Amino acid sequence: MARRARTKTPTVQITWKEVKRQKFLLFWAAVFVVYGVIFYYLPLGGWIMAFQNYKPKDGFLHSQFVGLDKFKFLFTDDGFLKVIRNTLAMGVINLIATFVMAILFAILLNEIRSKFGKKTVQTISYLPHFLSWIIVTGILHDALSTNGIINEVLMKLHIIDSTINFFAHSSYFWPIVAFANVWKETGWNAIIYLAAIVSIDPCLYEAASIDGAGRWAKIKYITMPGIKSTIMILLLINVGNVLNAGFEVQYLLGNGLVKSVSETIDIYVLKWGISQNDYSLGTAAGIFKSVVSIILIVIANEMAKRAGEERLF
């Protein structure tokens, strides 16, 4: 029997001539690599604080090492366990709400036939992304105050008999945060889905029209399968951000009446690291959040791999 021919992978030789030809790209690539090393990897050396009783006056070299004592304190502190619950709950709610709304908005926007109308809606929907959270929370405070427009509308419609102080009831806080994130980010998050929809072959829609398919059938059998890979990749990326539930909106909208549901890990780090000068405990909480985020991404990626879907690695 003849031996089966082996296919060799072609080797790419990097010559000095090729380096000179690509010098512009290599220069900027080196700039970004240096930037990443300086601002993303070198600061990781500060994680050593989590294993010390760190004092700024003593520095890293002279601060007392306490091992895992800070982590033990975290997981025996009832306050931190509530913080984990709040962060995880708001992170999951924000993920589901913003993720689903961005997909629905992109599909609905794609169905608008008028180019002028589509561009107008796109522009209006993008604008909130560029607003500071200070402005967004200010709008929410005005709209949801006891004499705000929401209470006025509910009173006019006879849905409520007396005004509601939305920021005094803990049961309203998580939905308010979710609504703020949806309103601010839906238009911006929909951009990549719109780009994926536009890249779908128009011939598929024409063939479906010839076969008598309506708009819903086209969305179900062409649009959704066409953006499935994009949805999976973005879902995997966003799963790792579940514990990044936010800082600004919770800090600005929170108060003493809703503190039990408004405090997140980031606010906990601020309280212990800055307000109470326990930098070690704040660093330990930050490390916990980073490790959990990495674990979530790895688990979600493995699940996608076993299901035969698109994955990150």
Secondary structure as a PSIPRED ss2 file (coil, helix, strand):
# PSIPRED VFORMAT (PSIPRED V4.0)

   1 M C   1.000  0.000  0.000
   2 A C   1.000  0.000  0.000
   3 R C   1.000  0.000  0.000
   4 R C   1.000  0.000  0.000
   5 A C   1.000  0.000  0.000
   6 R C   1.000  0.000  0.000
   7 T C   1.000  0.000  0.000
   8 K C   1.000  0.000  0.000
   9 T C   1.000  0.000  0.000
  10 P C   1.000  0.000  0.000
  11 T C   1.000  0.000  0.000
  12 V C   1.000  0.000  0.000
  13 Q C   1.000  0.000  0.000
  14 I C   1.000  0.000  0.000
  15 T C   1.000  0.000  0.000
  16 W H   0.000  1.000  0.000
  17 K H   0.000  1.000  0.000
  18 E H   0.000  1.000  0.000
  19 V H   0.000  1.000  0.000
  20 K H   0.000  1.000  0.000
  21 R H   0.000  1.000  0.000
  22 Q C   1.000  0.000  0.000
  23 K H   0.000  1.000  0.000
  24 F H   0.000  1.000  0.000
  25 L H   0.000  1.000  0.000
  26 L H   0.000  1.000  0.000
  27 F H   0.000  1.000  0.000
  28 W H   0.000  1.000  0.000
  29 A H   0.000  1.000  0.000
  30 A H   0.000  1.000  0.000
  31 V H   0.000  1.000  0.000
  32 F H   0.000  1.000  0.000
  33 V H   0.000  1.000  0.000
  34 V H   0.000  1.000  0.000
  35 Y H   0.000  1.000  0.000
  36 G H   0.000  1.000  0.000
  37 V H   0.000  1.000  0.000
  38 I H   0.000  1.000  0.000
  39 F H   0.000  1.000  0.000
  40 Y H   0.000  1.000  0.000
  41 Y H   0.000  1.000  0.000
  42 L H   0.000  1.000  0.000
  43 P H   0.000  1.000  0.000
  44 L H   0.000  1.000  0.000
  45 G H   0.000  1.000  0.000
  46 G H   0.000  1.000  0.000
  47 W H   0.000  1.000  0.000
  48 I H   0.000  1.000  0.000
  49 M H   0.000  1.000  0.000
  50 A H   0.000  1.000  0.000
  51 F H   0.000  1.000  0.000
  52 Q E   0.000  0.000  1.000
  53 N E   0.000  0.000  1.000
  54 Y C   1.000  0.000  0.000
  55 K C   1.000  0.000  0.000
  56 P C   1.000  0.000  0.000
  57 K C   1.000  0.000  0.000
  58 D C   1.000  0.000  0.000
  59 G H   0.000  1.000  0.000
  60 F H   0.000  1.000  0.000
  61 L H   0.000  1.000  0.000
  62 H H   0.000  1.000  0.000
  63 S C   1.000  0.000  0.000
  64 Q E   0.000  0.000  1.000
  65 F E   0.000  0.000  1.000
  66 V C   1.000  0.000  0.000
  67 G C   1.000  0.000  0.000
  68 L C   1.000  0.000  0.000
  69 D H   0.000  1.000  0.000
  70 K H   0.000  1.000  0.000
  71 F H   0.000  1.000  0.000
  72 K H   0.000  1.000  0.000
  73 F H   0.000  1.000  0.000
  74 L H   0.000  1.000  0.000
  75 F H   0.000  1.000  0.000
  76 T H   0.000  1.000  0.000
  77 D C   1.000  0.000  0.000
  78 D H   0.000  1.000  0.000
  79 G H   0.000  1.000  0.000
  80 F H   0.000  1.000  0.000
  81 L H   0.000  1.000  0.000
  82 K H   0.000  1.000  0.000
  83 V H   0.000  1.000  0.000
  84 I H   0.000  1.000  0.000
  85 R H   0.000  1.000  0.000
  86 N H   0.000  1.000  0.000
  87 T H   0.000  1.000  0.000
  88 L H   0.000  1.000  0.000
  89 A H   0.000  1.000  0.000
  90 M H   0.000  1.000  0.000
  91 G H   0.000  1.000  0.000
  92 V H   0.000  1.000  0.000
  93 I H   0.000  1.000  0.000
  94 N H   0.000  1.000  0.000
  95 L H   0.000  1.000  0.000
  96 I H   0.000  1.000  0.000
  97 A H   0.000  1.000  0.000
  98 T H   0.000  1.000  0.000
  99 F H   0.000  1.000  0.000
 100 V H   0.000  1.000  0.000
 101 M H   0.000  1.000  0.000
 102 A H   0.000  1.000  0.000
 103 I H   0.000  1.000  0.000
 104 L H   0.000  1.000  0.000
 105 F H   0.000  1.000  0.000
 106 A H   0.000  1.000  0.000
 107 I H   0.000  1.000  0.000
 108 L H   0.000  1.000  0.000
 109 L H   0.000  1.000  0.000
 110 N H   0.000  1.000  0.000
 111 E C   1.000  0.000  0.000
 112 I C   1.000  0.000  0.000
 113 R C   1.000  0.000  0.000
 114 S C   1.000  0.000  0.000
 115 K H   0.000  1.000  0.000
 116 F H   0.000  1.000  0.000
 117 G H   0.000  1.000  0.000
 118 K H   0.000  1.000  0.000
 119 K H   0.000  1.000  0.000
 120 T H   0.000  1.000  0.000
 121 V H   0.000  1.000  0.000
 122 Q H   0.000  1.000  0.000
 123 T H   0.000  1.000  0.000
 124 I H   0.000  1.000  0.000
 125 S H   0.000  1.000  0.000
 126 Y H   0.000  1.000  0.000
 127 L H   0.000  1.000  0.000
 128 P H   0.000  1.000  0.000
 129 H H   0.000  1.000  0.000
 130 F H   0.000  1.000  0.000
 131 L C   1.000  0.000  0.000
 132 S C   1.000  0.000  0.000
 133 W H   0.000  1.000  0.000
 134 I H   0.000  1.000  0.000
 135 I H   0.000  1.000  0.000
 136 V H   0.000  1.000  0.000
 137 T H   0.000  1.000  0.000
 138 G H   0.000  1.000  0.000
 139 I H   0.000  1.000  0.000
 140 L H   0.000  1.000  0.000
 141 H H   0.000  1.000  0.000
 142 D H   0.000  1.000  0.000
 143 A H   0.000  1.000  0.000
 144 L H   0.000  1.000  0.000
 145 S C   1.000  0.000  0.000
 146 T C   1.000  0.000  0.000
 147 N C   1.000  0.000  0.000
 148 G C   1.000  0.000  0.000
 149 I H   0.000  1.000  0.000
 150 I H   0.000  1.000  0.000
 151 N H   0.000  1.000  0.000
 152 E H   0.000  1.000  0.000
 153 V H   0.000  1.000  0.000
 154 L H   0.000  1.000  0.000
 155 M H   0.000  1.000  0.000
 156 K H   0.000  1.000  0.000
 157 L C   1.000  0.000  0.000
 158 H C   1.000  0.000  0.000
 159 I C   1.000  0.000  0.000
 160 I C   1.000  0.000  0.000
 161 D C   1.000  0.000  0.000
 162 S C   1.000  0.000  0.000
 163 T C   1.000  0.000  0.000
 164 I C   1.000  0.000  0.000
 165 N C   1.000  0.000  0.000
 166 F H   0.000  1.000  0.000
 167 F H   0.000  1.000  0.000
 168 A H   0.000  1.000  0.000
 169 H C   1.000  0.000  0.000
 170 S H   0.000  1.000  0.000
 171 S H   0.000  1.000  0.000
 172 Y H   0.000  1.000  0.000
 173 F H   0.000  1.000  0.000
 174 W H   0.000  1.000  0.000
 175 P H   0.000  1.000  0.000
 176 I H   0.000  1.000  0.000
 177 V H   0.000  1.000  0.000
 178 A H   0.000  1.000  0.000
 179 F H   0.000  1.000  0.000
 180 A H   0.000  1.000  0.000
 181 N H   0.000  1.000  0.000
 182 V H   0.000  1.000  0.000
 183 W H   0.000  1.000  0.000
 184 K H   0.000  1.000  0.000
 185 E H   0.000  1.000  0.000
 186 T H   0.000  1.000  0.000
 187 G H   0.000  1.000  0.000
 188 W H   0.000  1.000  0.000
 189 N H   0.000  1.000  0.000
 190 A H   0.000  1.000  0.000
 191 I H   0.000  1.000  0.000
 192 I H   0.000  1.000  0.000
 193 Y H   0.000  1.000  0.000
 194 L H   0.000  1.000  0.000
 195 A H   0.000  1.000  0.000
 196 A H   0.000  1.000  0.000
 197 I H   0.000  1.000  0.000
 198 V H   0.000  1.000  0.000
 199 S C   1.000  0.000  0.000
 200 I C   1.000  0.000  0.000
 201 D C   1.000  0.000  0.000
 202 P H   0.000  1.000  0.000
 203 C H   0.000  1.000  0.000
 204 L H   0.000  1.000  0.000
 205 Y H   0.000  1.000  0.000
 206 E H   0.000  1.000  0.000
 207 A H   0.000  1.000  0.000
 208 A H   0.000  1.000  0.000
 209 S H   0.000  1.000  0.000
 210 I H   0.000  1.000  0.000
 211 D C   1.000  0.000  0.000
 212 G C   1.000  0.000  0.000
 213 A C   1.000  0.000  0.000
 214 G C   1.000  0.000  0.000
 215 R H   0.000  1.000  0.000
 216 W H   0.000  1.000  0.000
 217 A H   0.000  1.000  0.000
 218 K H   0.000  1.000  0.000
 219 I H   0.000  1.000  0.000
 220 K H   0.000  1.000  0.000
 221 Y H   0.000  1.000  0.000
 222 I H   0.000  1.000  0.000
 223 T H   0.000  1.000  0.000
 224 M H   0.000  1.000  0.000
 225 P H   0.000  1.000  0.000
 226 G H   0.000  1.000  0.000
 227 I C   1.000  0.000  0.000
 228 K H   0.000  1.000  0.000
 229 S H   0.000  1.000  0.000
 230 T H   0.000  1.000  0.000
 231 I H   0.000  1.000  0.000
 232 M H   0.000  1.000  0.000
 233 I H   0.000  1.000  0.000
 234 L H   0.000  1.000  0.000
 235 L H   0.000  1.000  0.000
 236 L H   0.000  1.000  0.000
 237 I H   0.000  1.000  0.000
 238 N H   0.000  1.000  0.000
 239 V H   0.000  1.000  0.000
 240 G C   1.000  0.000  0.000
 241 N C   1.000  0.000  0.000
 242 V C   1.000  0.000  0.000
 243 L C   1.000  0.000  0.000
 244 N C   1.000  0.000  0.000
 245 A C   1.000  0.000  0.000
 246 G C   1.000  0.000  0.000
 247 F C   1.000  0.000  0.000
 248 E H   0.000  1.000  0.000
 249 V H   0.000  1.000  0.000
 250 Q H   0.000  1.000  0.000
 251 Y H   0.000  1.000  0.000
 252 L H   0.000  1.000  0.000
 253 L H   0.000  1.000  0.000
 254 G C   1.000  0.000  0.000
 255 N C   1.000  0.000  0.000
 256 G H   0.000  1.000  0.000
 257 L H   0.000  1.000  0.000
 258 V H   0.000  1.000  0.000
 259 K H   0.000  1.000  0.000
 260 S H   0.000  1.000  0.000
 261 V H   0.000  1.000  0.000
 262 S H   0.000  1.000  0.000
 263 E C   1.000  0.000  0.000
 264 T C   1.000  0.000  0.000
 265 I H   0.000  1.000  0.000
 266 D H   0.000  1.000  0.000
 267 I H   0.000  1.000  0.000
 268 Y H   0.000  1.000  0.000
 269 V H   0.000  1.000  0.000
 270 L H   0.000  1.000  0.000
 271 K H   0.000  1.000  0.000
 272 W H   0.000  1.000  0.000
 273 G H   0.000  1.000  0.000
 274 I H   0.000  1.000  0.000
 275 S H   0.000  1.000  0.000
 276 Q C   1.000  0.000  0.000
 277 N C   1.000  0.000  0.000
 278 D C   1.000  0.000  0.000
 279 Y H   0.000  1.000  0.000
 280 S H   0.000  1.000  0.000
 281 L H   0.000  1.000  0.000
 282 G H   0.000  1.000  0.000
 283 T H   0.000  1.000  0.000
 284 A H   0.000  1.000  0.000
 285 A H   0.000  1.000  0.000
 286 G H   0.000  1.000  0.000
 287 I H   0.000  1.000  0.000
 288 F H   0.000  1.000  0.000
 289 K H   0.000  1.000  0.000
 290 S H   0.000  1.000  0.000
 291 V H   0.000  1.000  0.000
 292 V H   0.000  1.000  0.000
 293 S H   0.000  1.000  0.000
 294 I H   0.000  1.000  0.000
 295 I H   0.000  1.000  0.000
 296 L H   0.000  1.000  0.000
 297 I H   0.000  1.000  0.000
 298 V H   0.000  1.000  0.000
 299 I H   0.000  1.000  0.000
 300 A H   0.000  1.000  0.000
 301 N H   0.000  1.000  0.000
 302 E H   0.000  1.000  0.000
 303 M H   0.000  1.000  0.000
 304 A H   0.000  1.000  0.000
 305 K H   0.000  1.000  0.000
 306 R H   0.000  1.000  0.000
 307 A C   1.000  0.000  0.000
 308 G C   1.000  0.000  0.000
 309 E C   1.000  0.000  0.000
 310 E C   1.000  0.000  0.000
 311 R C   1.000  0.000  0.000
 312 L C   1.000  0.000  0.000
 313 F C   1.000  0.000  0.000
